[in-house]
Amino acid sequence: MSKRLIRYYLGAFFLNLVIISIIFAYSGLVPFGSNNFLSSDLGTQYLAFLTELRRQLVTGNFHLYLFSQSLGDNFFPVISYYLLSPFNLLLVLFSSKGVPAAANIIIMLKISTMGVTMAYFLKEYFQKDNSANYMFTLAYSFCGFVASYFYDLMWLDALIMLPLVAVGVMRVIKQHRYVLYYFTILFSIIFNYYLGYMLCIFSLCFFIYIALEQNLFQAHDKWIVMRNYLITSILAGLSSAVVLLPTLVGMLKTAKTSFDIFNYLPSARFGLEALTELGIGGNTFEQRLEHGPSVFMTSAILILLLSYFVSARVSNKDKLNSTMLLGILLISMFVTTFNTIWHMFQNPAGFPFRNSFIFSFVCIFIAYKAFDLGVFKDIGTIIKGTCLAGILICLGYSTEWLLPKIIEQLGFGTPNNQYDGRYFWLSLICIIISGTILLTLNLNKNFLFLMLLMMSFEVIANFNSVMSTASFGNQLVYRKEFDREDDILQSVKNRSHKGHRIIVSKSGLNKAFPEKYNNYNDPILFNINGVSLYSSTLNQNTLEMMHKLGYFSLNVRRVSYYGGTNLTNALLGVYYRVRQWDDHYYVEENYNAPTLGFLVNPNVYGFKMHSKQALTNQDRLWQALNGNNSEYLKNALLSSMQQSDVNNKTMYTYQLTTRASGPLYFYATPMNYATAKIYVNGKRITTAPINVYSAATLHLGHFKNKQRVEVKILTDKTLDVNPEYFQSLDQAKFLQTIAQFRANSLKITSDLNHDTVRGTIKVPTDSPMLLSIPYDSGWSVKVDGQKVKVHRVVDNLMAVDLKTGYHKVVLNYQVPGLKMGWVISIVSILLFIGFIYILKPKKNIK
């Protein structure tokens, strides 16, 4: 590579690095301040997953099953969805408490690298490597998608790969060379299969565009090129099977496989209000879950794009081809049917139009074509383009402002209008200034620097429109609280037995986060066995099982520790509960649970749970595990229930008499504890440290047998005279069963930070051993070296049959689909090598 090219690429990299540094420094983000972006998915998901990845990289202890992932689950889907970016290797340079800072550095480097790959595409297509290209690398690297979703850092790799995929497609058609295309598609899928899938669709669209441009469909070898493109595409996809196949098997166990016909109806996804996205401040962090396509591309690019279609310098054929390409991408966002297909046949749960970066790339590419043709030399054309850009912005803001006013005047309610007039005027001013600078470029090329300054201002302003509505966490507080919690949890972990679980119900980390931190992923963050999880890869069967047992779940991506009882804590091996109160940590050891494997009665095999009957399920389950008909949870005697209206809600007053000595539980579904008020004997009880919006078991206190209790519930839900709402645990009878289960527990001898669990157990009589591990086809169990059948019990746990005697038990986990994925990938790579070898004598392929 020549020194000129090295300077060219370094220029693209450092220009972006300077811009993103200014943006971060203005907000006081690490490394320029103590602020950190601990909001949204970065704070609630990526942070924990990156910390676990760093732990495995530093220790060299790579394992694909995590017991810290809810009750335990396959870690591979998390790796493939969140963690396969090569930039994540930089985590080894940081401590665990420095991972939030590492995430910022990685984001900065990824955005800077986007400039390099875009610069490479522009050089390859236009055969120019001058400083004018930086206008377009800047627009691409800080397009609306990046400004809106930069904190979803796993998606940024797709923007790095997109220009490389485009170059690969060009080489297939122009030079009959396939190696670059093969590897760009392969790595796009491996780095992030979700957006990699979108890049595969883009490659087909771009192939057709370049083919039309190069008159491929009239060439004598068109079928050969199309055949080879198809073969290369298929082999690249199959070569990624080592990632795709095990991920597919894992994701089929999540709720993402659900089908909704409404996601395929040909309805419109947005209206003219989406045109505001073309200007500065089109959306904010507060609007991240619902907004129009993020297609900001700076005023200069917008003007050049519009000028391309009104300029006489551009041939009608080129205009038609470009219109077709842009039209396909626009329709793919506008029509629900196609938008769903682009998003892997699922409607996005927030963060809509995740393919908008592809639309922006094509717009910037066409704008460069206009620039390259010298459209800016035609005063009339630039004036038209500037006026059209202003009209589009006015249409967008008029629709956003006018329609809500009409709706309000018609009496249909007051809309939630987040319109900000300052961005409207700022966008118009930037369009006028950019149009003026474009006109001056024909007079003096030195005005190019002024154009770069103008574009830099716009991208910084647009980025800050997102940052201004976001709240930041504090990295210094995070480091301090991480150390404190890590120390206490490691101490608790060392005191507990292997195979026990720990609940973190309130964390000191809350102080570092700008929003309410609900500790869902603390088990992963601190490498402990827990029960909660927040992840797009959450196993649906595990979620449903825990929900039937009374645990709270906000949606299909979250399951909480909240809602557990003494019964469920014993079942799942919860031994300690850790919480912080008044800046002090408290460790409660009050469950005396068995380990994750213990002997139970064969009745466990016939047990099935029912929906919306959490306490009844628990009582029936304990009977099945013990092989008797004893009542462990007993309905309270309900002597009366009265109701009265209080501030548009209903106050229900229950007079109860307990039937057992022990904790009293309440369960009704649905029940919004966040808005309800509950009083027990006149004293209001704290419902939950997190906002519980639906069913969960609530602990009302500890009472003696035949004790009278008054419970008042102020709620907007309709309640019945139902004694099953209130059930007392017969503590004495329960503790007897716990002692027996503990005496017949699996003694675990291995570290659970591996994919193998080893233990020993003495079996007095032939019995099943219940394993509080979610059922997974990846688990195999050997008893004394002999493989035994694994049964699915309690909806989604495992059990194996054991004979009388002393046994050595080994559980081994292998990711389902991984071996087959390796076979397919290796065979596909070999086939591609053979394919290239066959073509080489005919074409000079490198």
ABEGO torsion letter per residue (X at the ends): XBAAAAAAAAAAAAAAAAAAAAAAAAAGBOAABABBBABEAAAAAAAAAAAAAAAAAAAGBBBABBAABEAEBBAAAAAAAAAABAAAAAAAABBAAAAAAAAAAAAAAAAAAAAAAAAAAAAAAAGBABAAAAAAAAAAAABAAAAAAAABAAAAAAAAAAAAAAAAAAAAAAAGBAAAAAAAAAAAAAABAAAAAAAAAAAAAAAAAAAAAAGAAABAAAAAAAAAAAAAAAAAAAAAAAAAAAAAAAAAABAAABBBAAAABBBBABBAAAAAAABBGABBAAAAABBBBBABAEAAAAAAAAAAAABAABBAAAAAAAAAAAAAAAAAAABAAAAAAAAGGBBBBEGBGAAAAAAAAAAAAAAAAAAAAGAAABAAAAAAAAAAAAAAAAAAAAAAAAAAAAAAAAGAEBBBBABBAAAAAAAAAAAAAAAAAAAAAAABAAAAAAAAAAAAAAAAAAAAAAAAABBBBBAAAAAAAAAAAAAAAAAAAAABBBGBBBBBABBAAAAABABBBAGAAAAAAAGBBBABBBBAABBAAAAAAAAAAGBBBABAABBBABGBBAAAAAAAGBABBBBBBGGBBBBBBAAGBBBABBBBBAAAAABBBBBGBAAAAAAAAAAAAAGBABBABBBBBBABBBBBBBGGBBBBBBBBBBABBEBBBBBBOBBBAAABBBBBGGBBBBABABBBABBBBBBAEBBBBGBBBBBBBBBABBBBBBAAABBBBBAAAAAAAAAAAAAABBBBABBAABABBBBBBBBABBBBBBBABBBBAABBBBBGGBBBBBBBBGGABBBBBBBBEBBBBBBBBBBBGAAAAAAAAAAAAAAAAAAAAAAAAABBBX
